[in-house]
Amino acid sequence: MREITLTISKKDYTVRLDDDFAEALERDISNLLGGKTNFEVKDLLFAFMKKCQDQYENDKRMNNMVNHLSKTLNV
């Protein structure tokens, strides 16, 4: 377990996360928010919307692959 502190609107929030997830979260925050360490609510809203869009696109791709496999295998 690892602790990460996020500063949101000048207030610190410390969370304990599984090591792998903590690493992934830090990487995502860095990629989505340009390496910022202090966030405003609008920054987090932007990051949330981007992750939702990514998930939506991944779901669409997965469904297309499943449909393609089902047709190919005649299932």
C-alpha distances in whole Angstrom, upper triangle without the diagonal:
4,7,10,13,16,20,22,26,25,22,19,16,13,10,6,5,5,5,9,9,8,11,13,13,14,17,18,19,20,22,23,24,25,23,23,21,23,23,26,26,28,26,23,26,27,24,24,27,26,24,26,29,27,26,29,31,28,29,33,33,31,34,36,35,35,39,40,39,40,44,44,43,45,43
4,7,10,13,16,19,23,22,20,16,14,10,8,5,5,6,6,9,9,7,9,12,12,12,15,16,16,17,20,21,21,22,19,20,17,19,20,23,24,26,23,21,24,25,22,22,26,25,22,25,28,26,25,29,30,28,30,33,33,32,35,37,36,36,40,41,40,42,45,45,45,47,45
4,7,10,13,16,19,18,16,12,10,6,5,4,6,9,9,12,11,8,11,13,12,11,15,16,15,17,20,20,20,21,18,18,15,16,18,21,21,24,21,19,22,23,20,21,25,24,22,25,27,26,26,29,31,29,30,34,34,33,36,38,38,38,41,42,42,43,47,47,47,49,46
4,7,10,13,16,15,13,10,8,6,5,6,8,10,10,12,11,7,10,12,9,9,12,13,12,13,17,17,16,18,15,14,11,13,14,17,18,20,18,16,19,20,17,18,22,21,19,22,25,24,24,27,28,27,29,32,32,32,34,37,36,37,40,41,41,43,46,46,46,48,46
4,7,10,13,12,10,6,5,4,6,9,11,14,14,16,14,11,13,14,12,10,14,15,12,14,17,17,16,17,14,13,9,10,12,14,15,18,16,14,18,19,17,18,21,21,20,23,25,25,25,28,30,29,31,34,34,34,36,39,39,39,42,43,43,45,48,48,49,51,48
4,6,10,9,8,6,5,6,8,11,12,16,16,17,15,12,14,14,11,10,13,13,10,12,15,14,13,15,12,10,7,7,8,11,12,14,12,11,14,16,14,15,18,19,18,20,23,22,23,26,27,27,29,32,32,32,35,37,37,38,41,42,42,44,47,47,48,50,47
4,7,6,5,4,6,9,11,15,16,19,20,21,18,15,17,18,14,13,16,16,12,14,17,16,13,15,13,10,7,5,6,8,10,13,11,11,14,16,15,16,19,20,20,22,24,24,25,28,29,29,31,34,35,35,37,39,40,41,43,45,45,47,49,50,51,52,50
4,5,5,6,7,11,13,16,18,21,22,23,20,17,19,19,15,15,17,16,13,15,17,15,13,15,14,11,9,6,5,6,7,10,9,9,12,14,13,14,17,18,18,20,23,23,24,26,28,29,30,32,34,34,36,38,39,40,42,44,44,46,48,49,50,51,49
4,6,8,10,14,16,20,21,25,26,26,23,21,23,23,19,18,21,19,16,17,20,18,15,17,16,12,11,7,6,5,7,10,10,10,13,15,15,16,19,20,21,22,24,26,27,28,30,31,32,35,36,37,39,41,42,43,45,46,47,49,51,52,53,54,52
4,7,10,13,16,20,22,25,25,27,24,21,23,23,20,18,21,21,17,18,21,19,16,18,16,13,10,7,8,8,10,13,13,13,16,18,18,19,22,23,23,25,27,28,29,31,33,34,35,37,39,39,41,43,44,45,47,49,50,51,53,54,55,57,55
4,7,10,13,17,19,23,23,25,22,20,22,22,19,18,21,21,17,19,22,20,18,20,18,15,12,9,9,10,11,15,14,14,17,19,18,19,22,23,23,25,28,28,29,31,33,33,35,37,38,39,41,43,44,44,47,48,49,50,53,54,54,56,54
4,7,10,13,16,19,20,22,19,16,19,20,16,15,19,19,16,17,21,20,17,19,17,14,11,9,10,12,13,16,15,14,17,19,18,19,22,23,23,25,27,27,28,30,32,32,34,36,37,37,39,42,42,43,45,47,47,49,51,52,53,54,52
4,7,10,13,16,17,19,17,14,17,18,14,14,18,17,15,17,20,19,17,20,17,15,12,11,11,13,13,17,15,13,16,19,17,17,21,22,21,23,26,25,25,28,30,30,31,34,35,35,37,39,40,40,43,44,45,46,49,50,50,51,49
4,7,10,13,14,17,15,12,15,16,13,13,17,17,15,17,20,20,19,20,18,16,13,13,14,16,16,19,18,16,19,21,19,19,22,23,21,23,26,26,26,29,31,30,31,34,35,34,37,39,39,40,42,44,44,45,48,49,49,51,48
4,6,10,12,14,12,9,13,14,11,12,16,16,14,17,20,19,19,21,19,18,15,15,15,18,17,20,18,16,19,21,18,18,21,22,20,22,25,24,23,26,28,27,28,32,32,31,34,36,36,36,39,41,41,42,45,46,46,47,45
4,7,9,12,10,8,12,13,12,13,16,17,16,18,21,21,21,23,20,20,17,18,19,21,21,23,21,19,21,23,20,20,23,23,21,23,26,25,24,27,29,27,28,32,32,31,33,36,36,36,39,40,40,41,44,45,44,46,44
4,6,8,6,5,9,10,9,11,14,14,15,17,19,19,20,22,19,20,18,19,19,22,21,23,21,18,21,22,19,18,22,22,19,21,24,22,21,25,26,24,25,29,29,28,30,33,32,32,36,37,36,38,41,41,41,43,40
4,6,5,6,9,10,10,12,14,15,16,18,20,21,22,23,21,22,20,22,22,25,24,26,24,21,23,24,21,20,23,23,20,22,24,22,21,25,26,24,25,28,28,26,29,32,31,31,34,35,34,36,39,39,39,41,39
4,6,5,6,9,10,11,12,14,15,17,18,20,21,22,19,21,19,22,22,25,25,27,24,22,24,25,21,21,24,23,20,23,25,23,22,26,27,24,26,29,29,27,30,33,31,32,35,36,35,37,40,40,39,42,40
4,5,5,6,9,10,11,12,14,16,17,18,20,21,19,21,20,22,22,25,25,26,23,21,23,23,20,20,23,21,18,21,23,20,19,23,23,21,23,26,25,24,27,29,28,28,32,32,31,33,36,36,36,38,36
4,5,5,6,9,10,10,12,14,15,16,18,19,17,19,18,20,20,22,22,23,20,18,20,20,16,16,19,18,15,17,20,17,17,20,21,19,21,24,24,22,25,28,27,27,31,32,31,33,36,36,36,38,36
4,5,5,6,9,10,10,12,14,15,16,17,15,16,15,17,17,20,20,22,19,17,19,20,16,16,20,19,16,19,21,19,19,23,24,22,23,27,26,26,29,31,30,31,34,35,34,36,39,39,39,42,40
4,5,5,6,9,10,11,12,14,15,16,14,16,15,18,18,21,22,23,20,18,21,20,16,17,20,19,16,19,21,19,19,23,23,21,23,26,26,25,28,30,29,30,33,34,34,36,38,38,38,41,39
4,6,5,6,9,10,10,12,14,15,14,16,15,18,18,21,21,21,18,16,18,18,14,15,17,15,13,16,18,15,15,19,19,17,20,23,22,21,25,26,26,27,30,31,30,33,35,35,35,38,36
4,5,5,6,8,10,10,12,13,12,13,13,15,14,17,17,18,15,13,15,15,11,12,15,14,11,15,17,15,15,19,19,18,20,23,23,23,26,28,27,28,31,32,32,34,37,37,38,40,38
4,5,5,6,9,10,10,11,9,11,10,13,13,16,17,18,15,13,16,16,12,14,17,15,14,17,19,17,18,21,22,21,23,26,26,26,29,30,30,31,34,35,35,37,40,40,40,43,41
4,6,5,6,9,10,10,9,11,12,15,15,18,19,19,15,14,17,16,12,14,17,14,13,17,18,15,17,20,20,19,22,24,23,24,27,28,28,29,32,33,33,35,37,37,38,41,39
4,5,5,6,8,10,9,11,12,15,14,16,16,16,13,12,14,12,9,11,13,10,9,13,14,12,13,17,17,16,19,21,21,21,24,26,26,27,30,31,31,33,35,36,37,39,37
4,5,5,6,8,7,8,9,11,10,13,13,14,10,9,12,11,8,10,13,11,10,14,15,14,16,19,19,19,22,24,24,25,27,29,29,31,33,34,35,37,39,39,40,42,41
4,6,5,5,4,7,9,11,11,15,16,16,12,12,15,13,10,13,15,13,13,17,17,16,18,21,21,21,24,26,25,26,29,30,30,32,35,35,36,38,40,40,41,44,42
4,6,6,7,9,12,14,14,16,17,16,12,13,15,12,9,13,14,11,11,15,15,13,16,19,18,18,21,23,22,24,27,27,27,30,32,32,33,35,37,37,39,41,40
4,6,8,9,12,13,12,13,14,12,9,9,11,8,6,9,10,8,9,12,12,12,14,17,17,17,20,21,22,23,26,27,27,29,31,32,33,35,37,37,39,41,40
4,6,6,9,10,9,11,12,11,7,8,11,8,7,11,12,10,12,15,15,15,18,20,20,21,23,25,25,27,29,30,31,33,35,36,37,39,41,41,43,44,43
4,6,9,11,11,13,15,14,10,12,14,12,11,14,15,13,15,18,18,17,20,22,22,23,26,27,27,29,31,32,32,35,37,37,38,41,42,42,44,46,45
4,6,9,10,13,16,15,12,13,16,14,12,16,18,16,16,20,20,19,22,24,24,24,27,29,29,30,33,34,34,36,38,39,40,42,44,44,45,48,46
4,6,7,10,13,13,9,11,14,13,12,15,17,16,17,20,21,21,23,25,26,26,29,31,31,32,35,36,36,38,40,41,42,44,46,46,48,50,48
4,6,10,13,14,11,12,15,15,13,16,19,18,18,22,23,22,24,27,28,28,30,32,33,33,36,38,38,39,42,43,43,45,48,48,49,51,49
4,7,10,12,9,10,14,14,13,16,18,18,19,22,23,23,25,27,29,29,31,33,34,35,37,39,39,41,43,44,45,47,49,50,51,52,51
4,7,8,6,7,10,11,11,13,15,16,16,19,20,21,22,25,26,27,28,31,31,32,35,36,37,39,41,42,43,44,47,47,49,50,48
4,5,5,7,9,10,11,13,15,16,17,19,20,22,23,25,26,27,29,31,32,33,35,37,38,39,41,42,44,45,47,48,49,51,49
4,5,5,6,9,10,10,12,14,15,16,18,20,21,22,24,26,27,29,30,31,33,35,36,37,39,40,42,43,45,46,47,48,47
4,5,5,6,9,10,10,12,14,15,16,18,20,21,23,24,25,27,29,30,31,33,35,36,37,39,40,42,43,45,46,47,46
4,5,5,6,9,10,11,12,14,15,17,18,20,21,23,24,26,27,29,30,32,33,35,36,38,39,41,42,43,45,46,45
4,5,5,6,8,10,10,12,14,15,16,18,20,21,22,24,26,27,28,30,31,32,34,36,37,38,40,42,43,44,42
4,5,5,6,9,10,10,12,14,15,16,18,20,21,22,24,25,27,29,30,31,33,34,36,37,39,40,42,43,41
4,5,5,6,9,10,11,12,14,15,17,18,20,21,23,24,26,27,29,30,32,33,35,36,38,39,40,42,40
4,5,5,6,9,10,11,12,14,15,16,18,20,21,22,24,26,27,28,30,31,33,34,36,37,39,40,38
4,5,5,6,9,10,10,12,14,15,16,18,20,21,22,24,26,27,28,30,31,33,35,36,37,38,36
4,5,5,6,9,10,10,12,14,15,17,18,20,21,23,24,26,27,29,30,31,33,34,36,37,35
4,5,5,6,9,10,11,12,14,15,17,18,20,21,23,24,26,27,29,30,32,33,34,36,34
4,5,5,6,9,10,10,12,14,15,16,18,20,21,22,24,26,27,28,30,31,32,34,32
4,5,5,6,9,10,10,12,14,15,16,18,20,21,22,24,26,27,29,30,31,32,30
4,5,5,6,9,10,11,12,14,15,17,18,20,21,23,24,26,27,29,30,31,30
4,5,5,6,9,10,11,12,14,15,17,18,20,21,22,24,26,27,28,30,29
4,5,5,6,9,10,10,12,14,15,16,18,20,21,22,24,25,26,28,26
4,5,5,6,9,10,11,12,14,15,16,18,20,21,23,24,26,26,25
4,5,5,6,9,10,11,12,14,15,16,18,20,21,22,24,25,24
4,5,5,6,9,10,11,12,14,15,16,18,20,21,22,24,23
4,5,5,6,9,10,10,12,14,15,16,18,20,21,22,20
4,5,5,6,9,10,11,12,14,15,17,18,20,21,20
4,5,5,6,9,10,10,12,14,15,16,18,20,19
4,5,5,6,9,10,11,12,14,15,16,18,16
4,5,5,6,8,10,10,12,14,15,16,15
4,5,5,6,9,10,11,12,14,15,15
4,5,5,6,8,10,10,12,14,13
4,5,5,6,9,10,10,12,10
4,5,5,6,9,10,10,10
4,5,5,6,9,10,10
4,5,5,6,8,8
4,5,5,6,5
4,5,5,7
4,6,8
4,5
4
